[in-house]
């Protein structure tokens, strides 16, 4: 019996210049410090639940659009992998603490955040924060 290969996903956990459902807008460079300081891989959680780690973020970085990630789902036969393959869940999100922000009439502009985790979610606060590729 062969062992199935891990499932890999890629997408955007955050998008720049777009207010989310909590009226936070992330500015380019907001993740720069935390990514430079990070020494351990980021966990990939199911629905922001630390007791349901489903994998690890292999690659994370800012590009012109936002915070792009590539992650591995460790159990390719598990429930999370099945829901991802069926495209029943396609959202991405991230756990963070705002270190620096500006208040505006439209909400907060996040300029420096501590990044703790990335999650696969049913309903991302940024509607377009989605998985766009799977292998």
Secondary structure as UniProt FT lines:
FT   STRAND          7..16
FT   TURN            21..22
FT   STRAND          24..26
FT   TURN            28..31
FT   HELIX           32..37
FT   STRAND          42..46
FT   TURN            47..48
FT   STRAND          49..62
FT   STRAND          66..73
FT   TURN            76..77
FT   HELIX           79..85
FT   TURN            86..87
FT   STRAND          91..104
FT   TURN            105..106
FT   STRAND          107..121
FT   TURN            127..128
FT   STRAND          130..134
//
